[in-house]
Amino acid sequence: MPEIKGKLGISDFYSIIFEEQPISVDPAVYDKVQESFDFLKEFSKNKIIYGVNTGFGPMAQYKIKDAETLQLQYNLIRSHASGTGNPIPPKYVKAAMLARLNTLSLGHSGVHKSVIEVMTKLINKNVIPLIYEHGGVGASGDLVQLAHLALVLIGEGEVFLNEERRPTKEVFEELGIEPITVELREGLALINGTSVMTGIGVVNTIYTRRLLEWMIACSSAINEIVEAYDDHLSFELNLTKKHQGQREIARSMRSHLSDSTLTRKREHHLYNNNNDVSVFEEKVQEYYSLRCVPQILGPILDTLNDVERIMIEEVNSANDNPIVDVKKKHVYHGGNFHGDYVSLEMDKLKIVVTKMSMLAERQLNYLMNSKLNDILPPFVNLGTLGLNFGMQGVQFTATSTTAENQMLSNPMYVHSIPNNNDNQDIVSMGTNAALITKKVIENTFEVMAIEMITIVQAIEYLEMKDKVSSKTRKMYDAVRKIVPPFKEDPVMYPYVNAVKNYIINHQNKKS
């Protein structure tokens, strides 16, 4: 059982979010949180502490009466629960909850321990707050989105339970959950931070790694289909480039193809007895979408690793304001809630995922165009040319979806708009960046699903299923369970969506 003790990794998120394992909280966390709360309560007496006895943002100049400080926290939560648009899917909200719980468990926020208790119960019982996509500018963190989480913690708002949207009060009564105790700064501590953009970002990295593994499988399979020379994947060639990602992609593809009977050795065909040939019938080198895969996917892998590292650093950071330091007996005011780290990393991630969709679309086009591959019928049409259409229709979908990705890959990081009476005069737009990246990833699963169906149809046409590598055969068999071989034109959208759902929910084992 994963344990909350102030440090989480990607594997923890995977087991809790994807495998729905329950969590426990280290008793030391409760001690630390209680100590932080007690210190802040005492320290804030006769001192001006932002968000404890002052207004918020540009209204921080207003002193709040002692009798009204608790109402201040409720007012903050209710007024900022102002999101609109589509609800964020539960998996991403749960990741945001986990990120927030971990941050608050560090003991730098001065919250009442009931916050830790109630959030743990919600995660373990899969009670997911209703949080909308639109609202946060990512500077004082995810103020609007986190306010919807805080609203649930005080027993208000709405939640999803077993995929049903219901009033929080009703669900709490049914499950015997008591709302949190608001005593000091629980409202501000809950909504002031980067946990929604970070939670979405962590899930984005998990899905991107899954995409990348399927992309490696597709790229390897296409090399088999065209019986490519294998030296562009060789250890020796890729060793001459210093980038770790490129070397790892090449190694993974070599592993995928290790038992293939289709890829060829250049020395067997082109390095001997060709002195009397003036024009080669076959290509001496493959198109870039086949030959340059390590150089294209390598930087994607390196970027993904960097993004993942930054996301986990943010998860394990104190990212609200002010920061309570019990050891130093001091409270520090600053801007740890600012989401620029996450925003920039999400923009990097969506750029490389877009490039992955572009590679998939070009490989797809190579298979579709008989004049390029010279071995397959147009549109990998296994039926009657002219009468049947094969994969022609779905290529339009892949092309238009890739074009959308190209448009969406423009950065959010540089789209700051001052707001909040110019108190927030430069903001991160990190939540927007994370959500757009989520969309780009979902789009890329669609493009890849279309490519995979096409690969399988090509293997069918060429009667290669018993010649491909064992790993390509596993991919072939998985797709064939969803999409039977077809010569007559079926309605394609159910098949594309079914394969998309399969590759989203199944991890291709790393080669």
C-alpha positions as CSV (number, residue, x, y, z in Angstrom):
1,M,0.0,0.0,0.0
2,P,1.5,3.4,-1.0
3,E,2.2,5.6,2.0
4,I,2.0,9.4,2.2
5,K,5.1,10.7,3.9
6,G,6.1,13.7,1.9
7,K,7.7,12.1,-1.1
8,L,5.9,10.5,-4.0
9,G,7.2,9.1,-7.3
10,I,5.7,8.3,-10.7
11,S,5.3,4.7,-9.6
12,D,3.2,5.9,-6.6
13,F,0.9,7.9,-8.9
14,Y,0.6,4.9,-11.2
15,S,-0.4,2.5,-8.5
16,I,-2.9,4.9,-6.9
17,I,-4.4,6.5,-10.0
18,F,-4.3,3.7,-12.5
19,E,-4.4,0.6,-10.3
20,E,-6.6,2.3,-7.7
21,Q,-4.5,1.1,-4.7
22,P,-5.5,2.6,-1.4
23,I,-3.2,4.9,0.5
24,S,-2.1,5.3,4.1
25,V,-0.5,8.2,5.9
26,D,2.6,7.9,7.9
27,P,1.8,8.8,11.5
28,A,4.8,11.2,11.4
29,V,3.0,13.2,8.8
30,Y,0.1,13.9,11.3
31,D,2.7,14.9,13.9
32,K,4.4,17.3,11.5
33,V,1.1,18.8,10.2
34,Q,-0.1,19.3,13.8
35,E,3.1,20.9,14.8
36,S,2.9,23.3,11.8
37,F,-0.7,24.2,12.6
38,D,0.0,24.8,16.3
39,F,3.0,27.0,15.5
40,L,1.2,29.1,13.0
41,K,-1.8,29.6,15.3
42,E,0.5,30.9,18.0
43,F,2.8,32.8,15.7
44,S,0.0,34.7,14.0
45,K,-1.2,36.3,17.2
46,N,-0.4,40.0,17.1
47,K,1.2,39.7,13.7
48,I,0.0,40.3,10.2
49,I,0.1,37.0,8.3
50,Y,-1.3,37.1,4.8
51,G,-4.4,35.1,4.4
52,V,-4.8,34.4,8.1
53,N,-5.8,37.9,9.3
54,T,-5.7,39.9,6.0
55,G,-7.7,39.9,2.8
56,F,-6.4,38.2,-0.3
57,G,-4.6,39.4,-3.4
58,P,-5.0,43.2,-3.9
59,M,-7.2,43.3,-0.9
60,A,-4.4,42.1,1.4
61,Q,-4.2,45.7,2.7
62,Y,-7.4,45.1,4.7
63,K,-7.0,43.7,8.2
64,I,-9.6,41.1,9.1
65,K,-11.2,41.1,12.6
66,D,-10.5,38.1,14.7
67,A,-14.1,37.2,14.8
68,E,-14.3,37.0,11.0
69,T,-11.1,35.1,10.2
70,L,-12.9,31.8,9.8
71,Q,-15.6,33.3,7.6
72,L,-12.8,34.7,5.5
73,Q,-11.7,31.2,4.6
74,Y,-15.2,30.1,3.7
75,N,-15.7,33.2,1.6
76,L,-12.5,32.6,-0.3
77,I,-13.4,29.0,-1.1
78,R,-17.0,29.7,-2.2
79,S,-16.2,32.8,-4.2
80,H,-13.4,31.2,-6.2
81,A,-15.3,28.0,-7.0
82,S,-16.1,29.6,-10.3
83,G,-14.9,27.2,-12.9
84,T,-16.7,26.6,-16.2
85,G,-16.4,24.4,-19.3
86,N,-16.1,20.6,-19.2
87,P,-15.4,18.7,-16.0
88,I,-11.9,17.4,-15.7
89,P,-12.0,13.6,-15.9
90,P,-11.8,11.8,-12.6
91,K,-8.4,10.2,-13.2
92,Y,-6.8,13.6,-13.5
93,V,-8.7,15.1,-10.6
94,K,-7.6,12.2,-8.4
95,A,-4.0,12.8,-9.4
96,A,-4.5,16.5,-8.4
97,M,-5.9,15.5,-5.1
98,L,-2.9,13.2,-4.5
99,A,-0.5,16.0,-5.4
100,R,-2.2,18.4,-3.0
101,L,-2.3,15.9,-0.2
102,N,1.4,15.3,-0.6
103,T,2.2,19.0,-0.6
104,L,0.2,19.7,2.5
105,S,1.8,16.7,4.3
106,L,5.1,18.4,4.1
107,G,4.1,20.6,7.1
108,H,4.8,24.0,5.5
109,S,1.2,25.0,5.2
110,G,-0.2,25.2,8.7
111,V,-3.4,23.4,8.0
112,H,-5.6,21.4,10.4
113,K,-4.8,17.7,10.4
114,S,-8.5,17.0,9.4
115,V,-7.5,18.2,5.9
116,I,-5.1,15.2,5.6
117,E,-7.7,12.8,7.0
118,V,-10.5,13.8,4.8
119,M,-8.5,14.0,1.6
120,T,-7.1,10.5,2.3
121,K,-10.7,9.2,2.7
122,L,-11.8,10.8,-0.5
123,I,-9.0,9.3,-2.5
124,N,-9.5,5.8,-1.0
125,K,-13.2,5.8,-1.5
126,N,-12.9,7.3,-5.1
127,V,-15.0,10.3,-4.2
128,I,-13.9,12.7,-6.9
129,P,-14.6,16.4,-6.7
130,L,-16.3,18.2,-9.6
131,I,-13.5,20.4,-11.0
132,Y,-14.0,22.3,-14.3
133,E,-11.3,22.8,-17.0
134,H,-11.6,26.6,-17.2
135,G,-10.7,29.0,-14.5
136,G,-7.1,29.0,-13.4
137,V,-4.4,31.3,-14.7
138,G,-1.7,29.3,-12.8
139,A,-0.1,32.1,-10.9
140,S,-1.4,32.0,-7.4
141,G,-1.6,28.4,-8.4
142,D,-4.8,26.7,-9.6
143,L,-7.0,29.0,-7.5
144,V,-10.3,28.3,-9.2
145,Q,-9.8,24.6,-9.8
146,L,-8.5,24.0,-6.3
147,A,-11.4,26.0,-4.9
148,H,-13.7,23.3,-6.2
149,L,-11.6,20.7,-4.3
150,A,-11.8,22.8,-1.2
151,L,-15.5,23.3,-1.6
152,V,-16.0,19.5,-1.4
153,L,-13.7,19.3,1.6
154,I,-16.0,21.7,3.5
155,G,-18.9,19.5,2.5
156,E,-20.3,21.6,-0.3
157,G,-20.3,21.4,-4.1
158,E,-20.5,18.2,-6.1
159,V,-18.6,15.0,-6.5
160,F,-18.4,12.0,-8.8
161,L,-19.0,8.6,-7.1
162,N,-19.1,5.5,-9.3
163,E,-19.2,7.8,-12.3
164,E,-22.4,9.5,-11.0
165,R,-22.4,13.2,-10.3
166,R,-24.0,13.9,-6.9
167,P,-24.2,16.6,-4.2
168,T,-21.2,16.4,-1.8
169,K,-23.4,16.6,1.3
170,E,-25.4,13.6,0.2
171,V,-22.4,11.5,-0.5
172,F,-20.7,12.5,2.8
173,E,-23.7,11.5,4.7
174,E,-23.9,8.2,2.9
175,L,-20.3,7.3,3.5
176,G,-20.0,8.8,7.0
177,I,-17.4,11.4,6.0
178,E,-17.2,14.6,8.1
179,P,-16.1,17.9,6.4
180,I,-12.7,19.3,7.3
181,T,-12.3,21.6,10.3
182,V,-11.7,25.2,9.3
183,E,-9.7,26.9,12.0
184,L,-6.9,29.1,10.6
185,R,-6.0,29.2,6.9
186,E,-7.4,26.0,5.5
187,G,-9.1,27.8,2.6
188,L,-6.0,29.6,1.4
189,A,-3.7,26.6,1.9
190,L,-6.0,24.4,-0.1
191,I,-6.5,26.7,-3.1
192,N,-3.1,28.4,-3.3
193,G,-0.8,26.0,-5.2
194,T,0.1,24.1,-8.4
195,S,-1.5,20.7,-7.6
196,V,-4.1,20.6,-10.4
197,M,-1.7,21.4,-13.2
198,T,0.9,19.1,-11.6
199,G,-1.5,16.2,-11.2
200,I,-2.7,16.5,-14.8
201,G,1.0,16.8,-15.8
202,V,2.0,13.6,-14.1
203,V,-0.9,11.7,-15.8
204,N,0.2,13.3,-19.1
205,T,3.7,11.9,-18.6
206,I,2.4,8.4,-17.9
207,Y,0.3,8.4,-21.0
208,T,3.1,9.9,-23.1
209,R,5.4,7.1,-22.1
210,R,2.7,4.6,-23.1
211,L,2.4,6.4,-26.5
212,L,6.1,6.3,-27.0
213,E,6.2,2.6,-26.4
214,W,3.5,2.0,-29.0
215,M,5.3,4.3,-31.4
216,I,8.4,2.3,-31.1
217,A,6.4,-0.9,-31.8
218,C,4.8,0.7,-34.9
219,S,8.1,2.1,-36.2
220,S,9.7,-1.3,-35.8
221,A,6.9,-3.1,-37.6
222,I,7.0,-0.8,-40.6
223,N,10.7,-1.5,-40.9
224,E,9.8,-5.2,-41.1
225,I,7.0,-4.6,-43.6
226,V,9.4,-2.9,-46.1
227,E,12.2,-5.3,-45.2
228,A,14.5,-2.4,-44.4
229,Y,18.2,-2.6,-43.9
230,D,18.9,-2.6,-40.2
231,D,22.1,-0.6,-40.0
232,H,20.2,2.7,-39.2
233,L,19.3,1.0,-35.9
234,S,22.8,-0.4,-35.2
235,F,24.6,0.1,-32.0
236,E,27.7,1.4,-33.8
237,L,25.9,4.1,-35.8
238,N,23.9,5.4,-32.9
239,L,26.9,5.3,-30.6
240,T,28.4,8.1,-32.7
241,K,25.7,10.4,-31.5
242,K,26.0,11.4,-27.8
243,H,22.3,11.6,-27.0
244,Q,21.1,9.0,-24.6
245,G,17.5,9.1,-25.9
246,Q,18.6,8.3,-29.4
247,R,20.7,5.4,-28.2
248,E,17.9,4.0,-26.1
249,I,15.3,4.2,-28.9
250,A,17.7,2.4,-31.3
251,R,18.4,-0.3,-28.6
252,S,14.6,-0.7,-28.0
253,M,13.9,-1.1,-31.7
254,R,16.8,-3.6,-32.1
255,S,15.3,-5.6,-29.2
256,H,11.8,-5.5,-30.8
257,L,13.2,-6.8,-34.1
258,S,15.7,-9.3,-32.6
259,D,13.8,-12.4,-33.9
260,S,12.4,-10.9,-37.1
261,T,13.1,-12.7,-40.4
262,L,12.3,-9.7,-42.5
263,T,14.9,-6.9,-41.8
264,R,18.0,-7.2,-43.9
265,K,21.8,-6.7,-43.5
266,R,23.2,-4.2,-45.9
267,E,26.4,-6.3,-46.3
268,H,24.4,-9.2,-47.6
269,H,22.8,-7.2,-50.4
270,L,24.6,-4.0,-51.3
271,Y,28.2,-4.5,-50.2
272,N,28.9,-7.4,-52.5
273,N,28.8,-8.1,-56.3
274,N,27.1,-4.9,-57.4
275,N,29.8,-3.6,-59.7
276,D,27.8,-4.2,-62.9
277,V,24.6,-2.5,-61.7
278,S,23.9,1.0,-62.9
279,V,20.4,1.6,-61.5
280,F,19.2,0.0,-58.3
281,E,15.6,-1.2,-58.4
282,E,15.2,-1.0,-54.6
283,K,15.9,2.0,-52.5
284,V,19.4,2.2,-51.1
285,Q,18.1,4.0,-48.0
286,E,14.6,4.3,-46.5
287,Y,12.5,7.5,-46.2
288,Y,13.3,9.5,-43.1
289,S,10.1,8.4,-41.3
290,L,11.6,4.9,-41.2
291,R,15.3,5.5,-41.2
292,C,15.5,8.4,-38.7
293,V,13.2,7.1,-36.0
294,P,16.0,7.0,-33.3
295,Q,16.9,10.6,-34.1
296,I,13.1,11.7,-34.0
297,L,12.0,9.7,-31.0
298,G,15.3,10.2,-29.1
299,P,14.7,13.8,-28.2
300,I,11.1,12.9,-27.3
301,L,12.3,10.3,-24.8
302,D,14.9,12.7,-23.3
303,T,12.3,15.5,-23.0
304,L,9.8,13.1,-21.4
305,N,12.4,12.1,-18.8
306,D,13.1,15.7,-18.0
307,V,9.4,16.6,-17.8
308,E,8.8,13.7,-15.5
309,R,11.6,14.8,-13.2
310,I,10.3,18.4,-13.0
311,M,6.7,17.1,-12.3
312,I,7.9,15.0,-9.4
313,E,10.0,17.8,-8.0
314,E,6.9,20.0,-8.0
315,V,4.8,17.2,-6.4
316,N,7.2,17.0,-3.6
317,S,7.5,20.8,-3.1
318,A,5.7,23.3,-0.9
319,N,3.8,25.4,-3.4
320,D,1.5,27.6,-1.5
321,N,1.9,31.0,0.3
322,P,3.0,31.9,2.9
323,I,5.3,29.1,3.9
324,V,5.5,27.9,7.5
325,D,9.0,27.0,8.8
326,V,8.6,25.4,12.2
327,K,12.3,24.8,12.6
328,K,13.2,28.5,11.9
329,K,10.1,29.6,13.9
330,H,9.2,31.9,11.0
331,V,6.6,32.4,8.3
332,Y,7.9,33.4,4.8
333,H,5.9,35.2,2.2
334,G,6.7,34.6,-1.5
335,G,5.5,33.0,-4.7
336,N,5.9,29.3,-4.5
337,F,2.4,29.0,-6.0
338,H,3.6,30.3,-9.4
339,G,3.2,27.6,-12.0
340,D,5.9,28.5,-14.5
341,Y,7.9,25.3,-14.0
342,V,4.8,23.2,-14.9
343,S,3.7,25.4,-17.7
344,L,7.0,25.3,-19.5
345,E,7.3,21.5,-19.1
346,M,3.8,20.9,-20.4
347,D,4.6,23.1,-23.4
348,K,7.7,21.0,-24.0
349,L,5.7,17.8,-23.7
350,K,2.9,18.8,-26.1
351,I,5.5,19.8,-28.7
352,V,7.2,16.4,-28.6
353,V,3.9,14.5,-28.5
354,T,2.8,16.6,-31.6
355,K,6.0,15.5,-33.3
356,M,5.2,11.9,-32.4
357,S,1.8,12.3,-34.0
358,M,3.5,13.8,-37.1
359,L,5.8,10.8,-37.3
360,A,2.9,8.4,-37.0
361,E,1.0,10.3,-39.7
362,R,4.0,10.2,-42.1
363,Q,4.5,6.5,-41.5
364,L,0.8,6.0,-42.2
365,N,1.0,8.0,-45.4
366,Y,4.0,5.9,-46.5
367,L,1.9,2.8,-46.1
368,M,-1.1,4.4,-47.9
369,N,0.8,5.6,-50.9
370,S,1.6,2.8,-53.2
371,K,4.0,5.0,-55.2
372,L,6.1,5.5,-52.1
373,N,6.2,1.9,-50.7
374,D,5.9,0.1,-54.1
375,I,4.7,-3.1,-52.3
376,L,1.2,-2.4,-51.1
377,P,-2.1,-1.5,-52.9
378,P,-3.3,2.1,-52.6
379,F,-4.6,2.8,-49.1
380,V,-3.7,-0.7,-48.2
381,N,-7.0,-1.7,-49.9
382,L,-7.4,-5.5,-49.6
383,G,-10.6,-5.3,-51.7
384,T,-11.3,-4.3,-55.3
385,L,-9.5,-1.2,-56.3
386,G,-12.0,1.5,-57.3
387,L,-14.9,-0.3,-55.8
388,N,-13.4,-0.5,-52.3
389,F,-11.6,2.1,-50.3
390,G,-9.5,0.3,-47.7
391,M,-8.0,2.8,-45.2
392,Q,-8.6,5.9,-47.4
393,G,-11.3,7.4,-45.2
394,V,-9.5,7.1,-41.9
395,Q,-6.4,8.8,-43.3
396,F,-8.4,12.0,-43.4
397,T,-9.0,11.7,-39.7
398,A,-5.3,11.1,-38.9
399,T,-4.3,14.0,-41.1
400,S,-6.8,16.5,-39.6
401,T,-6.1,15.4,-36.0
402,T,-2.3,15.8,-36.6
403,A,-3.0,19.3,-38.0
404,E,-4.9,20.1,-34.8
405,N,-2.0,19.0,-32.7
406,Q,0.3,21.3,-34.7
407,M,-1.9,24.2,-33.9
408,L,-2.3,23.2,-30.2
409,S,1.4,22.9,-29.8
410,N,1.9,26.6,-29.7
411,P,3.1,27.5,-26.2
412,M,0.8,28.7,-23.3
413,Y,3.9,29.6,-21.2
414,V,4.3,33.0,-23.0
415,H,0.6,33.9,-23.0
416,S,0.5,35.8,-19.7
417,I,-2.4,38.2,-19.2
418,P,-2.3,40.5,-16.1
419,N,-5.4,40.2,-13.9
420,N,-6.5,40.5,-10.3
421,N,-6.2,44.3,-10.4
422,D,-2.7,43.7,-11.8
423,N,-1.6,42.0,-8.6
424,Q,-1.1,39.0,-10.7
425,D,0.8,40.9,-13.4
426,I,2.6,37.9,-14.9
427,V,1.1,34.5,-14.7
428,S,1.9,30.9,-15.9
429,M,-1.3,29.6,-17.6
430,G,0.0,26.3,-16.3
431,T,-3.4,24.6,-16.0
432,N,-4.3,25.6,-19.5
433,A,-0.9,24.2,-20.7
434,A,-1.5,20.9,-18.9
435,L,-5.0,20.5,-20.3
436,I,-4.0,21.3,-23.8
437,T,-1.2,18.8,-23.5
438,K,-3.8,16.3,-22.4
439,K,-5.8,17.0,-25.6
440,V,-2.7,16.6,-27.8
441,I,-1.9,13.2,-26.1
442,E,-5.5,12.0,-26.7
443,N,-5.3,13.1,-30.3
444,T,-2.1,11.2,-30.8
445,F,-3.7,8.0,-29.5
446,E,-6.2,8.4,-32.3
447,V,-3.6,8.8,-35.0
448,M,-1.6,5.9,-33.7
449,A,-4.7,3.7,-33.6
450,I,-5.3,4.4,-37.3
451,E,-1.6,3.6,-38.0
452,M,-1.8,0.3,-36.1
453,I,-4.9,-0.9,-38.0
454,T,-3.1,0.0,-41.2
455,I,0.1,-1.8,-40.2
456,V,-2.0,-4.9,-39.4
457,Q,-3.8,-4.7,-42.8
458,A,-0.4,-4.4,-44.5
459,I,0.9,-7.5,-42.8
460,E,-2.3,-9.3,-43.8
461,Y,-1.9,-8.3,-47.5
462,L,1.8,-9.3,-47.6
463,E,1.1,-12.5,-45.7
464,M,3.9,-11.7,-43.2
465,K,2.3,-12.5,-39.9
466,D,4.5,-15.6,-39.5
467,K,7.6,-13.8,-40.5
468,V,7.4,-10.7,-38.3
469,S,9.1,-10.5,-34.9
470,S,7.4,-12.0,-31.9
471,K,6.7,-8.5,-30.5
472,T,5.1,-7.3,-33.8
473,R,3.1,-10.5,-33.8
474,K,1.7,-9.7,-30.3
475,M,0.7,-6.2,-31.6
476,Y,-0.9,-7.8,-34.7
477,D,-2.8,-10.4,-32.6
478,A,-4.0,-7.6,-30.2
479,V,-5.4,-5.5,-33.0
480,R,-6.9,-8.5,-34.8
481,K,-9.0,-9.3,-31.7
482,I,-10.6,-5.9,-32.2
483,V,-10.5,-5.4,-36.0
484,P,-11.0,-8.5,-38.2
485,P,-9.3,-8.6,-41.6
486,F,-11.5,-6.8,-44.1
487,K,-11.8,-6.5,-47.9
488,E,-15.3,-5.0,-48.0
489,D,-15.6,-1.5,-46.5
490,P,-16.8,-1.6,-42.9
491,V,-17.9,1.4,-40.9
492,M,-14.5,2.4,-39.4
493,Y,-15.2,4.6,-36.5
494,P,-16.1,1.8,-34.0
495,Y,-12.8,0.0,-34.8
496,V,-10.7,3.1,-34.6
497,N,-12.2,4.0,-31.2
498,A,-11.8,0.5,-29.9
499,V,-8.1,0.3,-30.9
500,K,-7.6,3.8,-29.4
501,N,-9.2,2.6,-26.1
502,Y,-7.0,-0.5,-26.2
503,I,-3.7,1.3,-26.5
504,I,-4.7,4.0,-24.0
505,N,-5.4,1.3,-21.4
506,H,-2.7,-1.2,-22.2
507,Q,1.0,-0.7,-22.0
508,N,3.2,-2.2,-24.7
509,K,6.0,-3.9,-22.8
510,K,9.2,-2.1,-23.2
511,S,11.5,-3.7,-25.7
